[in-house]
Amino acid sequence: MRIRKIDLYIFREVLNPFLGGIFFFSFVFLLFQMLRLAEELIVNNAPLGLVLKLLGTLVLNFLPLGLPMAFLIGVLFAFSRLSGDSEVVAMKAGGMSLWRISAPVFTLSFIVAGLSLLLNLNWAPWSEVAMRNTLIKIGNRKFASAINEGTFSSGFFNLLLYTEKANNRAGKMEKVFIYDERDEKHPLTVVSKTGELIRVQSSEDDLGGIVLQLQDGSIHQSDRLGGAYNKMKFGTYQIFFDIPDSTGKFGYKPKMYSVAELGRKIQAPDTSPSFLRELLTERWRRFAVALTPILFVFLGMGFGTVRTRGAKFGVMLVAFVTMALYWQVQVASIWLGDSGHVLPWLAVQIPNLLVLAAGLFTFRRASW
């Protein structure tokens, strides 16, 4: 019974700062992201639903990185305090080895690793796609917000546009005047009673474009070289505007595929060798990252017990330095796997092997 109480006590000592770390890092991450996106959200008048969806996808996208970091913080904080208050010494005096003390910590690490695996296999790829689509939807609103009633606007796809009445939320206009000089030799002047913006979406990546549909109007065209003038009346006239992705072509990258989709792409006979290496590296990377909470037990207990005893600043410093080095090495290992210099399954394990070596070294130093 006493052993179980000690296990539960250690479990809670790690769990509390771990949960606090998730909340803290998520808040800081969202704060920096929202500061970067604030102008776009305000200018484009994004609705609350899209903003909340963006926040949710950002958090899910961050958690594969945030969970291991928060867990390392939890282990470091817990054993720094336990060691600083001589509770670890008391447990050892009662006959418990450091391996036995670590049992509840390993239990929690397996839970965190399982959750991290679920995030990496399916939830994080889904959130990556959802986040991109949400940003595109918010960005698409800027074309409607560029139209101001009673004002000549030049920010709408390089057209000069005037409307007496405009409903930006619905994308509808009344008494529309457009001067289109995209073809310098044959500029167009379009006048219509009403106009409406219609967003065109593709079924796969939600890009498409914008259609400006005009009703009951006329088109005036002049030929600057020949001096000709043409006029046409119309009942319905549509102008299509392509919306490019601000980051380049919106293509599905390996990190955006679920684990099932990765498997299908890997088995596809038309997959190129270079893309196949990227797919394999990404699949093995997800499993490798899920192992980090288990490996961080050794590193956290070793540093927490010996190096950062009772020093909160030392705990944070060790955590940040460790995570910064870990992710830098992971970036390099992904490049090695993608380029074919190292087998993909081995390349992504390089950061884990380094963490394991450092963790076992510090853990043995703590086992006095």
Secondary structure per residue as TSV (DSSP state, phi and psi in degrees):
chain	resnum	aa	ss	phi	psi
A	1	M	-	360.0	-41.5
A	2	R	H	-64.0	-41.1
A	3	I	H	-61.4	-42.2
A	4	R	H	-64.9	-38.2
A	5	K	H	-65.0	-38.7
A	6	I	H	-66.6	-41.7
A	7	D	H	-59.8	-45.6
A	8	L	H	-65.6	-36.2
A	9	Y	H	-64.4	-46.6
A	10	I	H	-65.6	-40.5
A	11	F	H	-57.6	-45.5
A	12	R	H	-68.9	-36.4
A	13	E	H	-61.5	-33.1
A	14	V	H	-84.8	-38.3
A	15	L	H	-64.2	-42.9
A	16	N	H	-61.6	-52.4
A	17	P	H	-68.0	-25.9
A	18	F	H	-63.9	-48.0
A	19	L	H	-65.1	-40.2
A	20	G	H	-62.4	-37.7
A	21	G	H	-65.2	-40.2
A	22	I	H	-60.1	-47.2
A	23	F	H	-63.5	-45.1
A	24	F	H	-64.2	-50.4
A	25	F	H	-67.4	-36.2
A	26	S	H	-64.6	-41.6
A	27	F	H	-63.4	-45.8
A	28	V	H	-63.9	-42.9
A	29	F	H	-62.0	-46.5
A	30	L	H	-65.4	-36.3
A	31	L	H	-60.6	-47.6
A	32	F	H	-67.3	-39.2
A	33	Q	H	-66.7	-42.4
A	34	M	H	-71.3	-32.0
A	35	L	H	-62.9	-37.1
A	36	R	H	-70.2	-33.1
A	37	L	H	-99.5	-4.9
A	38	A	H	-57.8	-46.4
A	39	E	H	-61.1	-43.0
A	40	E	H	-65.6	-39.1
A	41	L	H	-66.7	-41.4
A	42	I	H	-72.5	-47.1
A	43	V	H	-63.0	-39.6
A	44	N	T	-86.2	1.3
A	45	N	T	52.7	50.7
A	46	A	-	-67.4	135.2
A	47	P	-	-69.3	160.2
A	48	L	H	-60.5	-37.5
A	49	G	H	-60.3	-43.4
A	50	L	H	-67.9	-37.2
A	51	V	H	-64.0	-44.6
A	52	L	H	-64.9	-39.4
A	53	K	H	-64.1	-39.5
A	54	L	H	-63.5	-42.3
A	55	L	H	-61.5	-43.9
A	56	G	H	-62.6	-43.5
A	57	T	H	-69.5	-33.3
A	58	L	H	-64.1	-42.5
A	59	V	H	-64.0	-46.9
A	60	L	H	-61.5	-37.2
A	61	N	H	-69.3	-27.3
A	62	F	H	-85.8	-29.0
A	63	L	H	-58.7	-37.0
A	64	P	H	-55.4	-30.5
A	65	L	H	-86.9	-37.1
A	66	G	H	-72.2	-35.7
A	67	L	H	-62.2	-53.1
A	68	P	H	-60.2	-38.9
A	69	M	H	-65.6	-44.7
A	70	A	H	-65.7	-35.7
A	71	F	H	-67.2	-41.6
A	72	L	H	-61.1	-41.1
A	73	I	H	-60.1	-42.7
A	74	G	H	-61.5	-45.8
A	75	V	H	-66.3	-43.0
A	76	L	H	-63.3	-46.7
A	77	F	H	-62.5	-44.9
A	78	A	H	-61.6	-49.7
A	79	F	H	-81.6	-21.2
A	80	S	H	-65.2	-42.5
A	81	R	H	-71.5	-45.3
A	82	L	H	-60.5	-39.6
A	83	S	H	-72.9	-39.9
A	84	G	H	-64.3	-32.3
A	85	D	T	-91.8	10.5
A	86	S	T	61.7	21.3
A	87	E	H	-73.9	-31.9
A	88	V	H	-64.5	-40.6
A	89	V	H	-62.0	-40.8
A	90	A	H	-64.4	-40.5
A	91	M	H	-65.3	-40.4
A	92	K	H	-66.9	-37.4
A	93	A	H	-64.8	-26.7
A	94	G	T	-82.9	3.5
A	95	G	T	101.9	6.5
A	96	M	-	-94.8	128.6
A	97	S	-	-81.9	167.5
A	98	L	H	-65.6	-30.5
A	99	W	H	-64.7	-41.0
A	100	R	H	-69.8	-36.9
A	101	I	H	-64.2	-31.3
A	102	S	T	-78.1	-7.0
A	103	A	H	-55.7	-51.4
A	104	P	H	-65.3	-28.4
A	105	V	H	-68.8	-41.7
A	106	F	H	-64.4	-36.6
A	107	T	H	-58.8	-46.4
A	108	L	H	-67.1	-34.9
A	109	S	H	-65.0	-35.9
A	110	F	H	-68.0	-35.8
A	111	I	H	-64.8	-46.0
A	112	V	H	-64.7	-39.6
A	113	A	H	-64.2	-40.1
A	114	G	H	-62.8	-43.8
A	115	L	H	-65.4	-40.0
A	116	S	H	-63.1	-37.7
A	117	L	H	-64.9	-43.9
A	118	L	H	-60.3	-42.2
A	119	L	I	-62.1	-46.1
A	120	N	I	-70.8	-33.3
A	121	L	I	-74.7	-42.6
A	122	N	I	-133.7	-46.0
A	123	W	I	-68.0	-44.4
A	124	A	H	-64.6	-44.0
A	125	P	H	-60.1	-40.8
A	126	W	H	-63.0	-42.8
A	127	S	H	-66.1	-33.1
A	128	E	H	-62.6	-45.4
A	129	V	H	-67.7	-44.8
A	130	A	H	-63.0	-38.2
A	131	M	H	-65.3	-43.9
A	132	R	H	-61.8	-44.8
A	133	N	H	-64.1	-39.6
A	134	T	H	-65.9	-41.9
A	135	L	H	-63.0	-37.2
A	136	I	H	-66.7	-41.8
A	137	K	H	-62.0	-42.3
A	138	I	H	-66.3	-40.9
A	139	G	H	-64.9	-33.5
A	140	N	H	-63.1	-25.8
A	141	R	H	-69.5	-18.2
A	142	K	H	-66.5	-24.5
A	143	F	H	-71.2	-34.6
A	144	A	H	-74.9	-37.2
A	145	S	H	-71.3	-14.9
A	146	A	T	-76.2	-9.5
A	147	I	-	-97.3	121.8
A	148	N	-	-121.7	128.3
A	149	E	T	-66.8	143.6
A	150	G	T	73.4	11.9
A	151	T	S	-136.2	138.8
A	152	F	-	-75.2	120.5
A	153	S	E	-112.7	130.0
A	154	S	E	-108.8	4.1
A	155	G	E	-93.0	10.2
A	156	F	E	-101.5	91.3
A	157	F	T	51.4	40.5
A	158	N	T	63.1	23.7
A	159	L	E	-103.4	152.8
A	160	L	E	-95.2	115.2
A	161	L	E	-127.0	138.7
A	162	Y	E	-135.2	137.6
A	163	T	E	-143.8	142.2
A	164	E	E	-75.1	-37.3
A	165	K	E	-132.9	138.1
A	166	A	E	-141.1	134.4
A	167	N	E	-114.4	96.0
A	168	N	T	-65.5	-33.8
A	169	R	T	-66.9	-41.9
A	170	A	T	-87.2	-14.8
A	171	G	T	72.5	28.3
A	172	K	E	-113.6	148.3
A	173	M	E	-138.2	159.2
A	174	E	E	-130.4	142.1
A	175	K	E	52.7	78.4
A	176	V	E	-102.8	137.7
A	177	F	E	-126.2	129.6
A	178	I	E	-132.3	132.9
A	179	Y	E	-116.1	116.2
A	180	D	E	-110.2	109.1
A	181	E	-	-114.1	24.0
A	182	R	S	-65.0	-34.2
A	183	D	S	-99.8	100.7
A	184	E	T	-62.0	-30.0
A	185	K	T	-77.2	-26.9
A	186	H	S	-133.4	70.9
A	187	P	-	-67.5	150.8
A	188	L	E	-118.2	144.0
A	189	T	E	-121.8	122.6
A	190	V	E	-119.0	130.8
A	191	V	E	-125.7	132.8
A	192	S	E	-147.3	160.4
A	193	K	E	-74.2	-42.1
A	194	T	E	-136.0	160.1
A	195	G	E	-147.8	154.6
A	196	E	E	-147.2	137.9
A	197	L	E	-94.1	126.5
A	198	I	E	-123.0	121.6
A	199	R	E	-83.2	130.3
A	200	V	E	-101.8	125.3
A	201	Q	-	-118.8	139.9
A	202	S	-	-86.7	156.0
A	203	S	T	-72.1	-21.2
A	204	E	T	-96.7	-51.0
A	205	D	T	-120.9	3.9
A	206	D	S	65.3	23.6
A	207	L	-	-87.2	-85.3
A	208	G	-	64.9	-129.7
A	209	G	E	-172.0	-159.7
A	210	I	E	-123.2	133.7
A	211	V	E	-109.5	124.7
A	212	L	E	-96.4	108.9
A	213	Q	E	-102.0	120.0
A	214	L	E	-109.4	145.6
A	215	Q	E	-124.2	138.9
A	216	D	E	53.6	76.5
A	217	G	E	-154.8	-162.1
A	218	S	E	-145.4	153.5
A	219	I	E	-116.6	129.9
A	220	H	E	-116.5	123.9
A	221	Q	E	-128.7	135.5
A	222	S	E	-124.5	145.6
A	223	D	-	-103.5	108.5
A	224	R	T	-66.3	-30.2
A	225	L	T	-81.6	-45.3
A	226	G	T	-90.1	-15.1
A	227	G	-	78.8	10.1
A	228	A	-	-78.4	156.8
A	229	Y	E	-138.5	130.8
A	230	N	E	-127.0	147.0
A	231	K	E	-136.7	132.1
A	232	M	E	-131.5	139.2
A	233	K	E	-98.7	149.5
A	234	F	E	-141.8	155.5
A	235	G	E	-91.1	-43.5
A	236	T	E	-137.8	130.8
A	237	Y	E	-134.4	127.7
A	238	Q	E	-119.0	135.7
A	239	I	E	-119.9	124.9
A	240	F	E	-98.6	133.9
A	241	F	E	-122.2	122.7
A	242	D	E	-77.2	140.2
A	243	I	-	-111.4	103.6
A	244	P	-	-74.0	149.4
A	245	D	-	-71.9	132.9
A	246	S	T	-64.0	-20.7
A	247	T	T	-98.0	7.7
A	248	G	S	110.9	-160.0
A	249	K	S	-69.0	130.9
A	250	F	-	-79.0	98.2
A	251	G	-	-122.5	150.1
A	252	Y	-	-75.3	118.5
A	253	K	-	-91.3	162.8
A	254	P	G	-54.3	-35.6
A	255	K	G	-69.9	-10.6
A	256	M	G	-96.0	-2.7
A	257	Y	S	-92.3	142.7
A	258	S	-	-70.4	169.3
A	259	V	H	-65.2	-33.6
A	260	A	H	-67.5	-41.5
A	261	E	H	-66.4	-36.9
A	262	L	H	-60.1	-43.5
A	263	G	H	-61.3	-42.1
A	264	R	H	-66.2	-39.7
A	265	K	H	-66.2	-37.9
A	266	I	H	-65.8	-37.8
A	267	Q	H	-80.7	-14.1
A	268	A	-	-64.4	133.3
A	269	P	T	-70.6	-21.5
A	270	D	T	-92.5	6.8
A	271	T	-	-72.9	128.2
A	272	S	-	-70.1	154.8
A	273	P	H	-58.5	-40.7
A	274	S	H	-66.8	-42.5
A	275	F	H	-69.2	-33.1
A	276	L	H	-62.3	-41.2
A	277	R	H	-63.3	-39.7
A	278	E	H	-63.1	-41.6
A	279	L	H	-64.8	-44.3
A	280	L	H	-65.6	-41.5
A	281	T	H	-61.8	-42.7
A	282	E	H	-64.9	-41.4
A	283	R	H	-65.0	-44.5
A	284	W	H	-70.5	-30.2
A	285	R	H	-62.4	-38.6
A	286	R	H	-63.8	-39.8
A	287	F	H	-71.0	-37.0
A	288	A	H	-65.9	-42.6
A	289	V	H	-64.6	-34.6
A	290	A	H	-66.1	-20.5
A	291	L	H	-81.4	-17.0
A	292	T	H	-60.2	-38.8
A	293	P	H	-58.2	-35.5
A	294	I	H	-67.0	-41.5
A	295	L	H	-71.1	-29.6
A	296	F	H	-69.1	-14.4
A	297	V	H	-60.9	-47.9
A	298	F	H	-62.7	-46.9
A	299	L	H	-66.7	-42.8
A	300	G	H	-66.5	-43.9
A	301	M	H	-68.8	-38.6
A	302	G	H	-65.6	-52.0
A	303	F	I	-69.2	-38.6
A	304	G	I	-65.1	-33.8
A	305	T	I	-83.9	-31.8
A	306	V	I	-109.5	-50.6
A	307	R	I	-85.6	-36.6
A	308	T	S	-117.6	31.3
A	309	R	T	-56.4	112.2
A	310	G	T	71.0	8.1
A	311	A	-	-112.2	105.4
A	312	K	H	-67.4	-36.8
A	313	F	H	-62.3	-41.3
A	314	G	H	-62.7	-36.4
A	315	V	H	-61.2	-51.0
A	316	M	H	-63.8	-39.5
A	317	L	H	-64.1	-46.0
A	318	V	H	-61.6	-42.4
A	319	A	H	-63.5	-47.7
A	320	F	H	-67.5	-42.4
A	321	V	H	-64.1	-43.3
A	322	T	H	-60.8	-48.0
A	323	M	H	-67.1	-38.3
A	324	A	H	-63.0	-45.6
A	325	L	H	-65.8	-40.6
A	326	Y	H	-60.2	-48.3
A	327	W	H	-73.9	-27.8
A	328	Q	H	-67.0	-43.6
A	329	V	H	-65.7	-35.9
A	330	Q	H	-65.1	-39.9
A	331	V	H	-59.1	-43.7
A	332	A	H	-65.9	-38.8
A	333	S	H	-68.8	-35.0
A	334	I	H	-64.2	-40.3
A	335	W	H	-62.2	-41.3
A	336	L	H	-61.9	-40.7
A	337	G	H	-70.1	-42.2
A	338	D	H	-65.7	-37.4
A	339	S	H	-80.7	-14.2
A	340	G	T	88.6	5.7
A	341	H	S	-69.0	-31.8
A	342	V	S	-133.4	147.1
A	343	L	-	-56.9	137.0
A	344	P	H	-53.8	-43.7
A	345	W	H	-67.1	-30.1
A	346	L	H	-82.7	-37.0
A	347	A	H	-60.2	-44.8
A	348	V	T	-74.2	-10.8
A	349	Q	T	-89.4	-6.3
A	350	I	H	-59.0	-47.1
A	351	P	H	-60.8	-39.4
A	352	N	H	-65.9	-38.3
A	353	L	H	-64.9	-38.3
A	354	L	H	-67.6	-41.4
A	355	V	H	-64.1	-41.3
A	356	L	H	-63.5	-42.7
A	357	A	H	-63.9	-46.8
A	358	A	H	-66.2	-37.9
A	359	G	H	-66.2	-44.7
A	360	L	H	-64.8	-36.8
A	361	F	H	-63.5	-48.9
A	362	T	H	-69.9	-33.8
A	363	F	H	-64.6	-41.8
A	364	R	H	-67.2	-34.2
A	365	R	H	-65.6	-30.6
A	366	A	H	-80.6	-15.7
A	367	S	-	-88.1	64.7
A	368	W	-	-86.8	360.0
